[in-house]
Amino acid sequence: MSTGLEPTITLTDEGEWWVARDTETGVTSQGKTRHEALDNLDEALAGYRGEGDTPTEEELRAAGIDPEANESGSLDDSDIFE
């Protein structure tokens, strides 16, 4: 997905939060410090690129998602994407 250009990241101080944004992808994250914002952006970009681990049921519950009621399916099975 690279354009061949060097990545450009904007980092702004929004008062209590630092906001880091990758301008190529539009992926944005934040943190209480500049370092934390950049670390969080790295993690968000990894997720954007499909990297990372599948969340555990405990992590889903911590995010307010009931794993038993959560259903995932193929886009091929969706009426929305016909």
C-alpha positions in Angstrom: 0.0 0.0 0.0 3.0 2.3 0.1 3.2 5.2 -2.3 7.0 5.1 -2.3 7.2 8.2 -0.3 8.6 8.5 3.2 5.8 8.3 5.8 4.7 11.6 7.2 3.4 11.7 10.7 1.8 14.8 12.3 2.1 15.1 16.1 0.1 17.8 17.8 -0.4 18.8 21.5 -4.1 18.9 22.2 -3.8 19.9 25.8 -4.2 16.7 27.9 -3.5 14.5 24.9 -0.9 14.2 22.1 -2.4 13.2 18.8 -0.3 11.3 16.2 -1.6 10.9 12.6 -0.2 9.0 9.7 -1.0 11.2 6.7 -0.8 8.5 4.1 -3.4 6.2 5.7 -5.3 8.7 7.9 -4.8 6.4 10.9 -4.8 8.5 14.1 -4.1 7.7 17.7 -3.4 9.6 20.9 -1.5 9.3 24.2 -0.8 11.3 27.3 2.8 11.8 26.1 4.4 12.2 22.7 6.1 8.8 23.1 2.8 7.1 24.1 1.0 8.7 21.1 3.6 7.4 18.7 3.6 3.9 20.3 -0.2 3.8 20.0 0.0 5.0 16.4 2.4 2.1 15.6 -0.1 -0.3 17.2 -3.0 1.2 15.3 -1.1 1.0 12.0 -0.3 -2.6 12.6 -4.0 -3.3 13.0 -4.8 -1.3 9.9 -2.4 -3.5 8.0 -4.0 -6.7 9.4 -1.3 -7.5 11.8 -1.8 -8.5 15.4 -3.5 -11.2 17.4 -7.2 -12.1 17.7 -8.6 -10.7 20.9 -9.3 -13.1 23.7 -12.9 -13.4 25.1 -11.7 -11.6 28.2 -10.4 -8.7 26.1 -13.7 -8.6 24.2 -15.7 -8.4 27.4 -13.4 -5.6 28.7 -14.2 -3.7 25.5 -18.0 -4.2 26.2 -18.5 -7.0 23.6 -20.3 -10.2 24.5 -18.4 -12.9 22.6 -21.4 -15.3 22.7 -23.6 -12.6 21.0 -21.0 -11.4 18.5 -21.2 -13.0 15.1 -18.7 -12.6 12.3 -19.3 -13.7 8.8 -18.0 -13.6 5.3 -18.7 -10.5 3.1 -19.9 -13.1 0.6 -22.7 -14.0 2.9 -23.8 -10.4 3.4 -26.8 -8.8 1.6 -25.2 -5.4 2.0 -22.4 -6.2 -0.4 -24.3 -7.6 -3.3 
